[in-house]
Amino acid sequence: MTRAFIAGCSGTALTADEAAFFRDAAPWGFILFKRNVESPDQVRALCGALRETVGREDAPILIDQEGGRVQRLGPPHWPKYPAGATYGRLHANDPLVRREIARLGARLMAHDLRAVGITVDCLPVLDVPTPGAHDVIGDRAYGKTPEPVAVLGRAAAEGLLAGSVLPVVKHMPGHGRAGADSHLALPVVDASREELERHDFAPFRILSDMPLAMTAHVVYTALDPENPATTSATVMSEIVRGHLAYDGLVMTDDLSMQALSGSYRQRTEAAFAAGCDMALHCNGRMDEMIAVAEGAPLLEGDALRRAEAALRRIRHEAEPFDPVDARARLDAALAMVA
């Protein structure tokens, strides 16, 4: 049986302890970071070794490959990609060009990822920054209003899916207004529910057909003054499953982030009690992973249905395209950004 969590590992190859733990704990999937990346052949071998531990060739392997500040695969083996905001500045008089190039950039990233065995990209960022917010989102966002964020976010998601890579919309239901970096502290947002639904939540409602979503470690006082979205039953039921009408698989943001409190087992259990489908733990520390595994349930019921539905979205051949021509087209478009 598979357990409802996603785990990282410590280096560029599995240790014996990690392999034994994964065989026993049976996580649904894995996530890679820069510490796990050395070369294409090495990443490909690591992906194979991770899947071998759980005995599932389709076990999802995730990565944060947004472009800009957040790009785990980079030079010299992989090209640089622009931050999301760059696409929003393309040809200001032609939104169709912006959409086309955002899709093209994501399609190229999907080509890079599938070549080494990675099947899930934690993209698009659907957060809408507001004046005075912390810059942890900043230029990762496609724009400063909901409409371009939704349009370009969908273009990026479609580019990934065309390349047989699953997108993860993040950070549901919205991190753009947060005044703190949730990696380091718990952001508290005091906007009204009406304003949140009109502005922050809107792109997530528009992309509610996407297969995977990642939560925001953010408190919205108008909804739940005590608990961040990740551990709030109110936010999960009234907003994520209610207002947003989202029926895809909801994973937590990284449970090791300092926005959350309590032991790792407590954090995990609180997320599932709130209504999350999947726990995400990223740093590869064995003691923390053990605690997350202890708190994570078996993958069954609606969570299993959603996980299986997500994987079915990429059981197809990638859309044919020429990566050389595509990269030249992307570079030419980016050269004209103001």
N, C-alpha and C positions, 0 to 999 in steps of 0.2 A: 504493500500500500504506500501511496505517496503522501508526504506530509506537506501542509500548506505554508511553506516558507521558501524563500530564495536566499542563497548564501553566497558569500565571496570566499576567496582563498588568499593566502598570504604572499605568494610570489609567482614566478614565471612557470613553475611546475608544481604539481601536487606533492605534498609531503605524505609519508606513509600514514601519519595520524589523520590527516585530512581525508585521504582516500577511505580509510576505515570508518571515519565518522560519517561521511556522505553515504557509504554503503548501508550503514545502520540507520541513519536518520531519514534517508530517502527524500531530500528536498525536491520540490517541483522543478526548480531551476537554479541558475547561478548568475552572478553578475561579475563583470570584469572591470578593473580600474587600471590606471597607468602602471601601478606596481606589478601588474600581471602581464604587461606588454613589452616585448623585446623585438620580435620580428614576425613577419607573416607565418613562416613555418612553425615558429614556437607557439603563436596564438592558436593556430590550427591544431597542433598537437595537444595543447592544454584543453581546448574545447572537446576534443575526442576523449581525453582522459576523464574529464568531468562527467561526460555522458556515460562513459563506461561504468563509473561508480554506481550510478542509479539504474543501469541497464535499460535506458530509454534513448533511442537515437533522436527522438524529437524533443528531448528535454530542452526547454528554452534557455538560451544564454543571452543575457542582457548586457548592455553597455550604455553609457551616457555619451553619445556622439552627436552633439548639437552643432558644433562649429564655434568659432570665437573662443571665449574663455573656457568652454566646456567641451573638450575634444580629447578622448582617451587614446585614439589611434591618430598619430600625427607624424610629421617628418622625422627621419628621412624616408620611412617606408610607405607613408600614406600622405596624401596632399592635405594642405590646410583648407578649411571651409570657413565661410564667413559667419558671424553672429546673426541671429534672427533679424535684428533691427536693420541689417544691411539690405535684406530683401525688401523691407518696407520703404527704403529710400531709392529703389530702382525706378527710373522713368516715372517721375511723380505724376505725369499726365496720362499714364497708361497702366491701369491696374491689372489688365490682362497679362502684361509682360511680367509684372511682379509675381503674379500667381504662377506663370509658366516657369520662371527661373527658380522660384522656391521649390516647386515640384522637382525640377531638374537637379537641384543641389541634393535633395533628399534621395532621389533615384541613384545618384552617384554614390552617396554614402551607403545605400543599401547594397550596391555592387561591391563596395569595399568589405562590408561586413559579411555578406554571404560567402565571399571568397575564403574567409578564415573560419567559418562555422558559426558566426554570431547571427542570431535570428530575431532579436528584439532590440529596438533602439528606444531609449527613454527620451522621446521627441514626439510630438511638438510641445513646446512651452506655450500654454494658453493663458498665462498670467498677463494681466493688464496693469502696467505700472501707473501709479498716481504721483503727483508732485509731493515731494517730501518723504517718499517711501525709501527704504533701504535699497542700495544698489545691487543686492544679491541677485535680483532679476535683471534690472537695467537693460542692457543691450541684448540680453537673451530673448527678450520679447520682440514680437514682430511689429508692434506698433504701440501707440499710447491710447488707443480707443478700441472698444470691443470688435468693431467691424473688420479692420485689417488683421487683427490677431486671429479672428475666426477664419477669414478667407485664406490667409497665408498658412495658418496652422493646418487647415484641411489640405491645402496643396502639398505641404510637406508630408502629411500622413499618407496621402495617396501616392506620393513618390516612393515612400518606403514600402507600401503594400505592393506596388507594381514590381518592386525588386524582391518580393517574397520575404520581407522583413516586417515584423509587427511594430506598429507605433504604440507609444504609451503617452496618453495625454496627461499633462501635469501642470500645476499642482492643484488638483481638484479639492475644493471648488474655487480656488483663487489665492495666489500668494502675492499679487502685484501691489497690494495696498500695505503690506506688512512693513512695520518700522524697524524690524530687527531681522538678522540672518538666523533662520531656524537651525542652522548648523551649530550656532553658539548660544542662542537664547530663545525663549518662547515669545513669538510676536503676538500682540493683542491688537485686534482691529475693532474700533468702536463705531464703524459706519452702520447706518440703519439697514434693516433687511431689504427695504425697497431699493436703496442705493446699491447694495451688494448684488441683488438679483438683476438690476438694470445694467450694471457695469462689470463687476468682477466675475459674476457667475455666467454671464451671457455666452462667451465662447464655448464653455463646457456644455451648455445646453444645445448649441448649434452642432457640436461634434459628439453628441451623445450616442451616436452609432458606432463609435470606435471601440475596439475589442478590449483594451486595457487602459486603466487609469491609475495614477499615483496620487495619494492624498497630500494635503498640505498640513504641516505641523503648525497651524495657526488657530488662535482663539478668535471667534467672532462673537462679541459680547451680546449682540442682538439675537443670537441663536442659542448659545451656550456660554455663559460667562466664565465657566471653570475649565472646560476641556477643549483641547485643540481638535480640529476636524477628525484627525486620525483616530482619536479615542472618544469621540462624541456620538452617542447613539442618536441624538437629535439631529445633528448635521447629516449623518449617514442616512437616516430614514426620511427626514423632511426635505432635505436639499438634494443629496446625491441620488437616492432612489425615488424621491418625490418630485421636487421642482425640476431637476435636471432630467428626470425620467431615464436615468442611466441604468442599464442592465448588463453592462460589461463587467469584467473582473476588476475589482478594486484592490490594489496593493498599497501597503503603507509606504510612505517615504522611509528612508533609512532609520531604523529603530535605534541606532547608536548616536543619533543627533542629540545635541544638548537641550533642544526644545522640550524633550520628553523627560519625565521624572520616574522614579521607581526602579526596581531591578529589571533586568532584561526579560525575565519571565513575566513580571507584572506588566511591563509595557506591551508585550506580545498578547497576553491574555486580555488586556484592556482594549486593544485594537480589534480583536475578534469579538469581544462582547459588544462593541459598538456596531459591528456589522461589516468590518473588512473581510475580504476573502483570502488575503494572502499577506504574510509578513515578509518584509524585506530587511535583510541585515547585510551590511556592505563591507565592513573593515577586515573580515577574515580572522578575527581573534577567536580562538577556539573556545575559551570559557564563555564568551558571550554567545557564540553560535549554539553551544550546548543548551544554554538557558532559553534561547529563542525556540529551539527544537522542542524543548520540554513544554513550552507554552503554546506551541502551534498544534492545532488539531489535524487529524487526517483530512485529506482533500476529498470531500464528498458533498452530496446534496447540490444546492445551487452553485456553490463555489466550484465544484467539479464540472458542472454543466457549463459554467462561464469559461473555465480554463480550456475545456475541450473545444468550445465554440471559437475561442481565440486562435487556437492552433490550427483549426480548420481553415482560417482565413489565409494561411500561407502554405497550404498544401497544393501548390501549383508551381509551374515553371515561371521563372521571372520573365517579365516583359522584355522582349528583345530590344537591345539598343547598342550603340557603339560608344563605349566609354571614352574613347579618344575624342571623337567628335563632340560628345556631350560635355567633356571638360573644356574643350575649346570654346564652346558656346557659353558655358558658365563664366569662364574667365573674361570673355569679351563683354558680357553683360556687367560683370562686377567692375570692369575698368571704367565704366561710365557712371559709377555711383558718385554723387556729389560729396 
